[in-house]
Amino acid sequence: MRGLTISAHGGLDQLEYRTDLPKPEPKRGEIRVRVKAAALNHLDLFVVSGMPGVTITPPWILGADATGVVDAVGDLSGVSDNKLQVGDSVIINPGISDYTCEYCQAGEHSLCVKFGILGEHHPGTLAEYIVVPARNARSIPRDKPVEQAAAFTLASLTAWRMVVTRAKVQETDNVLIWGIGGGVALAALEIVRKIGATAWVTSHSEEKLALARGLGA
């Protein structure tokens, strides 16, 4: 299997394109996805350079976001809350939780005591295939552009937690989005607009400000 990996921390010179990676097999509650497109996050640079408390096992596959097609399905009986089948087009939620701890039971999966992110704590998406819990994949229309689908999840989930879960933004609110232009900020702008609240943005770039105005800021 092909993939983009690192075997040690450092600069971008540590990146290794491998063609000899083992093809992962899904276990109970898991699916295997044949990756059609993957997206980059600043998190990938953090992982390459090294992060406190994060240990990699070489060769470590990078990447948190991806879209693809379900290639194989493990035993999902009594485990998954969806009905994914081989051939389904999916996006992947990179946040892995165990669904059993008190935080997961309360719906706070990102606070799970075993929480981890693909590419940081678990093998990532920059490979031909990836195995993930079936709960971490959702089907999408087959005609959705892969570039959009691949870049959607991590930034959008982060923005959703900020705007909806934590801030509980309402239609009558004014929301300041600091530093418009990045993935999370743009996702936050879209979510604020969907709620109907008023979005204010900042940036030193006139080009980014113009883009934000065009998006409804």
Phi, psi and omega in degrees: 000142178270150178188164177255122189226172165228153175243353176202159179277158179156223179264190181293346176291350178278348181295136180229124173272118184247148176240006186243021182284143179291140178283120185288151179245134181287139174258189181301131179083005185241161173230158172249134182245130170275113188288127175262328178203144176230154183243156178261146174230160175298335176306324181298321178293321177299317181295318179299315183284338180106136181231142179303131176082357180255122180245132179254154174246109182296148349283126186266124181276127181274173171104136180247329186250146176192161168227154181184199183238134178299124186254329179204151184230130175279188178288112182258007183296122177071009183245307186270151176259018175225176186237050181294145180228161176303132181101347179289139172276134186221158163250158187243129171276116186283354181272114184259122176232167186267351178063012182240336184287171183296328179289317177298318180296335178269003179086006180260068188295329180288349176263004181308140182293343178245020185297140176209161182242139177303138180085340179253306180251343179228154177308139191266195192263352184276062181207170180293325182224150174216142175255129180222159171303140180301330178297340183266014177229144177226140181288148179226161177301142182295335183270005179290127179304130185295331180296321178288315183296319183295326185268005191280315203287303189298311180295318183291320179293322177297314180295320180298317180296321180294310189279315187265305186291312185270306184282337180052050183299137179246167184301330184272001185276154167255128185239126176263122177253112188274123176076062182291148177133327178280171183298314181294317181296317179293322177295320178298319178299316180296319181292317178300317178298319180296323178292328182103004179283168179267127182255131173245141183227158175232152174186150173275355182260118177296327179296317179291322177296321178296319178298317181295321177298319178295336179268001174110007178287000000 
